Amino acid sequence: MDLAEPFVITENQNLYIFVVVDVATCYIIAQPLLNKQSDSVTKTLMSIFRDYGIVIVGHFIQSDNSHQFCNDITDASVRLITNTLRKLSGQDFRNWDEILPTIQLCCNMKVRPRSESSSFFLMFARKMNWIGDYSQEGVTDKTVC
């Protein structure tokens, strides 16, 4: 996990991007963050654990213990998130936190050359559905990846 550089303060008062990467699948989780204080980081991390679960080995939460390999993956993921944010927002950074979920999805749909799969597919063991209204009859189940 890492923090992306400070951006323009949004209407929701967010300033940083908190980036967490699953090392096994390279799945990226990017959350807006108000500040770098420990209580803000803890609340965001607990929210991620609530949404995705906690990896426990034995009786401990698994950590990378600051291995360089894991740091390289996190650094590359932070660069990917920030570069995609810059491309999708143009020069309008006022509401970057509102497009962050779309940016996270785009980054996780990218097919990685080593695994020849997207991080989304590796994380959830399925292809992503097309965006559409599936409540109507006759809509077929299309997938993206």
Rosetta silent file (secondary structure, phi, psi, omega in degrees, C-alpha in Angstrom):
SEQUENCE: MDLAEPFVITENQNLYIFVVVDVATCYIIAQPLLNKQSDSVTKTLMSIFRDYGIVIVGHFIQSDNSHQFCNDITDASVRLITNTLRKLSGQDFRNWDEILPTIQLCCNMKVRPRSESSSFFLMFARKMNWIGDYSQEGVTDKTVC
SCORE:     score description
SCORE:     0.000 S_00000001
   1 L     0.000  151.216 -177.760    0.000    0.000    0.000 S_00000001
   2 E  -159.293  167.262  175.335    1.080    3.523   -0.693 S_00000001
   3 E  -108.247  132.461  173.252   -0.210    7.078   -1.034 S_00000001
   4 E   -79.101  155.926 -176.626   -0.285    8.819   -4.380 S_00000001
   5 L   -48.850  155.448  176.614    0.981   12.389   -4.495 S_00000001
   6 L   -66.434  136.857  178.386   -1.262   15.149   -3.192 S_00000001
   7 L  -108.720 -171.513  174.492   -3.702   16.399   -5.786 S_00000001
   8 L   -67.069  138.551  177.791   -6.006   19.402   -5.900 S_00000001
   9 L   -66.219  127.857 -177.829   -8.408   19.394   -2.939 S_00000001
  10 L   -86.292  176.647  176.577  -11.795   18.216   -4.203 S_00000001
  11 L   -62.221  -26.651  177.824  -15.261   19.357   -3.180 S_00000001
  12 L   -88.187    7.985  177.480  -15.275   16.353   -0.814 S_00000001
  13 L    69.792   19.847  177.185  -11.992   17.645    0.717 S_00000001
  14 L   -81.978  144.306 -176.254   -9.946   14.683   -0.566 S_00000001
  15 L  -128.012  -30.043 -175.559   -6.260   15.296   -1.208 S_00000001
  16 E  -121.142  164.201  170.531   -4.527   11.899   -1.576 S_00000001
  17 E  -115.042  123.880  177.347   -5.132    8.532   -3.238 S_00000001
  18 E   -92.510  118.020 -174.992   -4.628    5.500   -1.015 S_00000001
  19 E  -113.704  125.838  176.453   -3.461    2.610   -3.225 S_00000001
  20 E  -122.203  136.065 -177.999   -3.514   -1.037   -2.117 S_00000001
  21 E  -124.727  131.066  171.504   -2.329   -3.842   -4.412 S_00000001
  22 E   -80.392  115.457 -172.824   -2.999   -7.568   -4.139 S_00000001
  23 L   -66.254  -32.902 -177.294    0.423   -9.017   -4.957 S_00000001
  24 L   -68.406  -37.095 -175.242   -0.945  -12.357   -6.204 S_00000001
  25 L  -113.846   -9.012 -173.112   -3.265  -10.846   -8.835 S_00000001
  26 L    61.473   24.776  176.678   -1.930   -7.249   -9.136 S_00000001
  27 E   -72.183  129.575 -175.555   -5.511   -6.108   -8.447 S_00000001
  28 E  -103.276  132.803  172.111   -5.465   -2.410   -7.542 S_00000001
  29 E  -116.158  121.783 -178.186   -7.716   -0.778   -4.967 S_00000001
  30 E  -123.165  122.531 -178.334   -7.638    3.026   -5.060 S_00000001
  31 E  -125.775  139.471  174.872   -9.533    5.079   -2.482 S_00000001
  32 E   -69.599  148.102 -176.103   -9.672    8.859   -1.996 S_00000001
  33 E  -135.793  135.870 -179.171   -8.169   10.042    1.274 S_00000001
  34 L   -68.153  -44.069 -176.734   -8.675   13.297    3.194 S_00000001
  35 L  -156.944 -178.110 -177.977   -5.189   13.416    4.717 S_00000001
  36 L   -95.640    8.948 -177.403   -2.220   11.239    5.720 S_00000001
  37 L   -68.639  149.634 -174.301   -3.163   10.960    9.386 S_00000001
  38 H   -59.990  -34.612 -179.479   -3.251    7.469   10.850 S_00000001
  39 H   -68.256  -36.691  177.385   -6.968    7.593   11.706 S_00000001
  40 H   -67.551  -43.719  179.025   -7.889    8.412    8.081 S_00000001
  41 H   -64.838  -41.956 -179.973   -5.647    5.673    6.720 S_00000001
  42 H   -63.114  -44.327  178.865   -6.982    3.182    9.279 S_00000001
  43 H   -61.627  -42.098  179.692  -10.631    3.948    8.419 S_00000001
  44 H   -67.733  -42.850  178.691   -9.921    3.534    4.720 S_00000001
  45 H   -63.939  -40.700  177.381   -7.967    0.318    5.247 S_00000001
  46 H   -65.267  -35.190  176.128  -10.741   -1.116    7.440 S_00000001
  47 H   -64.242  -40.991  177.675  -13.253   -0.214    4.715 S_00000001
  48 H   -65.764  -44.028  177.172  -11.155   -2.128    2.177 S_00000001
  49 H   -60.850  -38.676  178.695  -10.892   -5.125    4.524 S_00000001
  50 H   -64.664  -40.630 -177.052  -14.671   -5.008    5.006 S_00000001
  51 H   -76.883  -37.670 -172.528  -15.279   -4.954    1.242 S_00000001
  52 H  -111.623  -16.912 -177.252  -12.641   -7.486    0.122 S_00000001
  53 L    96.643  171.256 -178.120  -11.775   -9.526    3.213 S_00000001
  54 L  -118.082  133.920  174.994   -8.523  -10.058    5.102 S_00000001
  55 L   -86.721  115.485 -179.346   -5.798  -12.530    4.133 S_00000001
  56 E  -118.474  126.473  176.279   -4.801  -14.340    7.303 S_00000001
  57 E  -112.946  115.919 -173.924   -1.971  -16.879    7.395 S_00000001
  58 L    70.061 -119.387  177.940   -1.978  -18.751   10.677 S_00000001
  59 L  -118.250   22.073 -175.487   -3.028  -16.111   13.178 S_00000001
  60 E  -126.438  148.451  170.680   -1.421  -13.131   11.436 S_00000001
  61 E   -75.088  129.315 -177.334   -2.425  -10.723    8.689 S_00000001
  62 L   -70.576  135.602  179.633   -0.073  -11.396    5.775 S_00000001
  63 L  -132.101  159.310  176.733    2.314   -8.551    4.919 S_00000001
  64 L   -81.268   -8.828 -179.330    5.060   -8.079    2.351 S_00000001
  65 L    52.243   35.600  176.688    7.487   -7.104    5.146 S_00000001
  66 L    61.159   35.891  174.277    8.857   -4.352    2.874 S_00000001
  67 L   -70.656  142.820 -176.825   10.265   -6.664    0.206 S_00000001
  68 H   -61.692  -37.212  179.447   11.541   -4.757   -2.828 S_00000001
  69 H   -57.166  -45.484 -179.622    9.470   -6.906   -5.232 S_00000001
  70 H   -68.855  -37.254  177.667    6.237   -5.810   -3.530 S_00000001
  71 H   -63.600  -38.481  178.155    7.389   -2.189   -3.379 S_00000001
  72 H   -63.900  -41.155  178.327    8.042   -2.244   -7.134 S_00000001
  73 H   -63.732  -44.110  179.805    4.520   -3.558   -7.804 S_00000001
  74 H   -65.038  -44.050  178.761    3.000   -0.869   -5.587 S_00000001
  75 H   -60.754  -43.051  178.444    5.080    1.912   -7.169 S_00000001
  76 H   -64.120  -37.069  179.556    4.075    0.767  -10.659 S_00000001
  77 H   -68.961  -39.529  176.510    0.416    0.674   -9.591 S_00000001
  78 H   -62.556  -43.379  177.313    0.584    4.202   -8.157 S_00000001
  79 H   -62.122  -42.064  179.439    2.101    5.428  -11.438 S_00000001
  80 H   -62.037  -45.157  179.001   -0.616    3.624  -13.424 S_00000001
  81 H   -62.668  -48.653 -176.603   -3.398    5.174  -11.315 S_00000001
  82 H   -68.197  -39.296  177.713   -1.958    8.709  -11.451 S_00000001
  83 H   -65.936  -40.606  177.970   -1.179    8.557  -15.188 S_00000001
  84 H   -66.166  -39.173  176.725   -4.675    7.251  -15.968 S_00000001
  85 H   -60.186  -45.378  179.202   -6.162    9.973  -13.762 S_00000001
  86 H   -62.209  -40.283 -178.767   -4.250   12.634  -15.661 S_00000001
  87 H   -69.100  -43.320 -175.544   -5.379   11.235  -19.022 S_00000001
  88 H   -78.370  -26.523 -177.450   -9.058   10.867  -18.110 S_00000001
  89 H   -92.121   -9.264 -175.211   -9.430   14.154  -16.256 S_00000001
  90 L    66.188 -125.464  176.632   -7.641   16.319  -18.806 S_00000001
  91 L  -110.465    7.822 -178.077   -6.580   19.353  -16.828 S_00000001
  92 L   -97.682   94.827 -177.372   -9.694   19.440  -14.621 S_00000001
  93 L   -98.022    9.796 -174.810   -8.609   17.921  -11.292 S_00000001
  94 L   -64.056  -33.661 -177.809  -11.373   19.476   -9.176 S_00000001
  95 L  -125.123   43.780 -179.073  -13.389   16.245   -8.895 S_00000001
  96 H   -62.001  -28.926 -178.770  -10.764   13.568   -9.416 S_00000001
  97 H   -68.379  -23.235  179.318  -12.200   11.573   -6.493 S_00000001
  98 H   -77.912  -26.648  178.169  -15.486   11.080   -8.370 S_00000001
  99 H   -97.410   -0.208 -179.103  -13.803    9.407  -11.359 S_00000001
 100 H   -59.783  -40.343  176.510  -11.411    7.331   -9.215 S_00000001
 101 H   -61.032  -36.527  177.420  -13.664    4.204   -9.231 S_00000001
 102 H   -67.170  -39.830  178.386  -13.718    4.308  -13.047 S_00000001
 103 H   -64.413  -42.462  177.512   -9.942    4.685  -13.102 S_00000001
 104 H   -59.974  -44.667  179.559   -9.562    1.726  -10.748 S_00000001
 105 H   -62.711  -45.176  178.799  -11.788   -0.371  -13.015 S_00000001
 106 H   -58.839  -45.128 -179.107   -9.852    0.648  -16.144 S_00000001
 107 H   -65.735  -35.662 -179.562   -6.540   -0.253  -14.535 S_00000001
 108 H   -80.121  -13.269  175.734   -7.852   -3.624  -13.366 S_00000001
 109 H   -85.714  -14.561 -178.482   -9.215   -4.442  -16.836 S_00000001
 110 L   -63.163  128.618  178.084   -5.754   -4.086  -18.384 S_00000001
 111 E   -79.715  124.074 -178.043   -4.448   -7.447  -19.600 S_00000001
 112 E   -88.774  135.602 -175.827   -1.026   -8.081  -18.114 S_00000001
 113 L   -63.878  -35.498 -177.205    1.527   -9.727  -20.420 S_00000001
 114 L   -65.903  -44.493 -177.712    2.950  -12.092  -17.786 S_00000001
 115 L   -94.863  -13.800 -175.520   -0.383  -13.681  -16.847 S_00000001
 116 L    56.153   29.872  178.520   -2.174  -12.930  -20.157 S_00000001
 117 E  -142.438  161.900  174.878   -5.192  -12.040  -18.012 S_00000001
 118 E   -83.974  156.605  176.719   -6.651   -8.944  -16.431 S_00000001
 119 H   -63.428  -34.193  177.209   -6.293   -8.339  -12.704 S_00000001
 120 H   -59.492  -47.469 -179.556  -10.101   -8.267  -12.502 S_00000001
 121 H   -62.246  -43.499 -179.405  -10.281  -11.784  -13.952 S_00000001
 122 H   -67.119  -34.253 -178.231   -7.581  -13.103  -11.618 S_00000001
 123 H   -74.048  -43.346 -172.732   -9.195  -11.516   -8.556 S_00000001
 124 H  -108.993   -1.572  177.904  -12.798  -12.589   -9.183 S_00000001
 125 L    56.745   37.111  175.727  -12.288  -15.629  -11.482 S_00000001
 126 L  -159.969  159.483  175.459  -14.722  -14.254  -14.055 S_00000001
 127 L   -81.151  156.100 -179.413  -14.844  -11.788  -16.886 S_00000001
 128 L   -78.326  141.422  177.657  -16.386   -8.400  -16.313 S_00000001
 129 E   -75.137  152.069  171.223  -19.968   -7.827  -17.518 S_00000001
 130 L   -63.840  151.293  175.574  -20.791   -5.158  -20.055 S_00000001
 131 L   -79.321  125.193 -178.871  -22.274   -2.026  -18.584 S_00000001
 132 L  -177.757  175.642  179.372  -25.989   -2.069  -19.261 S_00000001
 133 L   -93.099   99.931 -177.693  -29.480   -2.394  -17.867 S_00000001
 134 L   -86.610    2.606  179.419  -29.853   -6.104  -17.106 S_00000001
 135 L   -79.129  -18.853 -179.874  -33.289   -5.645  -15.529 S_00000001
 136 L   -86.304  148.117  178.354  -34.982   -5.665  -18.946 S_00000001
 137 L   -71.022  150.985  176.490  -35.836   -8.892  -20.707 S_00000001
 138 L    88.231   -3.691  177.784  -33.846   -9.874  -23.745 S_00000001
 139 L   -81.070  123.634 -178.619  -30.549   -8.442  -22.520 S_00000001
 140 L   -85.287  157.901 -179.697  -27.853  -11.028  -23.146 S_00000001
 141 L   -84.641   94.759  178.264  -24.998  -11.693  -20.772 S_00000001
 142 L   -98.571  148.903  176.097  -22.037  -10.065  -22.515 S_00000001
 143 E  -121.982  156.152 -174.589  -18.605   -9.865  -21.008 S_00000001
 144 L   -88.685  -56.606 -170.031  -15.841   -7.372  -21.597 S_00000001
 145 L   -82.271    0.000    0.000  -12.519   -9.113  -21.059 S_00000001
